Amino acid sequence: MIRKGEAVRRLKGSLAEVRGYALRLLNYRSRSRKEMLERLGKKGFDQDRINDVMEFLERSKLINDEVLAADLLRQATERKYLGGRGVRMFLYKRGIPKDLIDKTMSEHTRETEELSARNFIEKKVSSLSRYPDNVVKRRLWGMLQRRGYSISVISKVFREIEL
């Protein structure tokens, strides 16, 4: 007779368990190949089983770094309001390979960066309205720099927008 605890120990590290854990991770959010490998490795699964599951995930198109990079680029510019350097760092931290970052960033034009900066300023300016104009400009400039915008983009957007 097999007790409940014994069956779990016997299945520890099985292909089904590795696949189930990987699918649960993907249920929360999309992950890059590197992120998934790191998470499965930290969990202590057998490397052969990890490789089998990664092959399954890539064949099933559940892990696709190119699609993820394009989605993250859109998210970084439209929701996080990141500039060029900020987008690169965001993609790098999510485990996107450098060559794919370069390819993805080729789609990121100066116009989209300027539009993102304008949208960020419009979003933030109302919360800074109680401060004098020079303080508002200084704070917005700093916020844009920390988000990875170049000085030339910040300068151009500041010339175009009246605060």
N, C-alpha and C positions, 0 to 999 in steps of 0.2 A: 504494500500500500504506500503510495507517495503522498506525503504531507504537502500542504500548500507551500511552505517555505522551501522545501527541497526542490520543487518544480521550478521555482524562481531562480534558485542558485544554478540549476542545470542549464537554464536558458540565458544566463548572464553572458553577454557578449555575443549572442547569436546574431545571425544576419538579420532576422526579423526585429530584434531589439535595436540594432544599430540603425536600420531603416526607419523604424518607428520614431526613434529619437531625432533623426535628421528631419523627418517630415514634421515633427512637432516644432522644431526650430524654424522651419520654413513657414509654418503656420503663423508665427509671430511677425516675421518680415522676410523679405528676400535677402539672400546672403551670397557673398562672393565665394568662389572656390576656396580661397585662402581662409576666409572666416569659417567655413564649414569644416575644413580639415583641422583647423585649430580647435574648434569646439568638440569635434568627435575625438580628437587626440587627448584633450584634457579629461574627457569622460573616461578614458582608459580602455577604449575598445581596441581590439586586435587590428593591426595595420592592414592585413589582407582583407578583412571584412570592411574596413573603412574604404579601401580602394574599390571593392565591389559595389558598395553603396554609392560612392561618388560616380562611378561609371553609370550606374542606374539613373542617378539624378541628372547627369549631363545628357544621357540618351533621351530621357523624358523631358528635357528642356526645363527642368525645375531649377537648375543652376546654369546660368548663362551670363558670364561676366560682361559681355558686350551690351546685352539688353539692360542689365543692372546699371552699368555705367551711364547709359543714356537716360535712364529713369532718375538716377542720382543727380545728374547734371541738371535736369529739369527741376528737380526738387530743390537743389542748392540755389538756383537762380530765382525761382518763382516763390518759394516759401521761406527759405533761409536768407535770401537776399545776399548771397556771397559773391565776391568779386573773383577774378581769375585765380589769384593765389589761394583764396579761400576754397574755391571749388576743387583745385588740385589737391589740397590737403584733405578735404572731405573725402574725395575718391580714394586717396592713398590710405586713409584711416579705415576705410571700409574694405580694404584688401584688393583693390583693383590694381592689376600690374601696370608698371610705369609706361610700357609701350601702348597699352590700351588707354591710359589716361591721356597720353599725347594725341592719340587718334581721336578720342572723344572731345578733347579741348579744341581740336581743329574746327569743330562745329560751333564753338563758343566764340561769337564775334564781338567786336568792340561795341556794336550797337546793342546787343542783348545785355552786355555788362552795364552800359549807360542806362538802359531802361530799368534794369534791376536796381541800380543805385537811385534813380528817380523814384521808383516805387517805394524803396526803403525810406527815403527822405519824407515822402508824402505820408507814410505810415507813422513816422516818429515825430514829425514836426508838431502835431497837435498836443502831444504829451509834454513838449518842451515850451509851449506857448507862454508860460508864466515867467520865463527867463528873458533877459535882454537879448537883442539880436546877436551881439558878439558872442555871448555864451552859447546860444543855440547853434551858431555856425561852428564854433570850436568843438562842441560836443558831437555834432553830426559828422564833422570831418574825422574826428577820432574813431567814431563808430564805424565809419566806412573803411578807414585804414585797417582796423582790427578785423574786418570782414574780408579783407584781401583785395580791396580795390586799389588800383594804381593811382598815383598822384595826378596823372594826366586826366584820367576818367573823373576823379573827384573834382578837379578844377573845372572841367568842361561842364559837369552837371551843376556845379555851384553858379557858374556864369549864366546858365540857362534858366535856373529856377530862382524866383524871388522869394525870399524868406521874410 
